[in-house]
Amino acid sequence: MNKWNYDSRYPGIDDLRNKARKKIPRFAFEYLDGGCNEDVNLDRNTRELREVQLIPQYLSEHKTSDMRTELFGHTYDAPFGIAPVGLQGLMWPNAPEILAKAAFKNNVPFILSTVTTMSIERASEVTEGRAWFQLYHPTENRLRDDILKRADAAGCPVLVLLCDVPTFGFRPRDIRNGLAMPPSMSLTNILQIMGRPDWALRTLINGQPSFESLKPYIPKGLDLKQLGQFMNQTFSGRLNEEKIAPIRDMWKGKIVLKGVASEEDAQKAIRLGLDGIIVSNHGGRQLDAGQSTITPLKSIAQKYGDQIKVMMDSGIRSGPDIARTLAAGADFTFLGRTFMYSVAALGNKGGDHAIGILKTQLQQVMEQVCCMEIGDFKKTIA
């Protein structure tokens, strides 16, 4: 614990989640914490992941555990990164910049969402061109091409194509809260903000959050309803092979398909010449009747792991969860809510704190199951 600035008040992710609930308005916490419909798949993700069991090895020779992981030509200090999350600045002011800086400092990947509150250019600046970029595919090719040119000019090494939002999930909490960018200023929301003075002050200092990467394309003067209509019209429609193929031709770097939840889609990603897939169900926010992420991961990794990099997000909350995912066949993992809880709880220190917790927990598991390197996890599954 002495290798990082450890805050003993919040030793685990549940502690950070509980603190975040007390620090940010309810509408922001419910957007972060919730899934879709009745939260069935949100709960299933973590519950079924935690059914994966590892076998400890106590009498085998073991000298050291090294969690460094090579991915797309770069060696990261840990086998996990920060997943793309929309509206981060709504949950905690300046959150994406805090997390991008922490990722760069700790040498783990940070993925910038199209619909978060930091621009492509700023993400590149604070990570010295190391930030990945996740694209919500626009309806117009002109807009797609311009965004890709900006990401290329910013030096983004990896383009992440989001495929699991053919329609936006039905999220009752967000509807009830009038969630938008900026949020609806109902009396209820105003009272929530008044009850969170630190959040309100920091929001005032940092300015009202907005879709920074999309600012050049949003007409000025839109009210909340018009902004919602613009977003739906600009980023609606299903991603398919015909839309991905020209992106593969244009993009010189690595391409990852995020939102894969079936063997069929994994096969298509390989056929299209993509470099990686992220098995994901959008954190349980899209299809409540769907499988947990760990279920398709196992079969996809077994069948296609030698043909494409197989990664996973959704449901992963802790170091042991990362270990379970790697043991089940993943090459790499990403976490979203875990990092947002930490930033909402601890502000500027949140990114470093979450990374420190995850690395410490993962190191302990590695030593218990006698893993010298990350690839050894696949030998430990019960």
Summary of the structure (lengths in Angstrom):
residues: 382
radius of gyration: 20.0
end to end distance: 29.3
largest distance: 67.8
contacts: 1328
relative contact order: 0.21
helix: 49%
strand: 12%
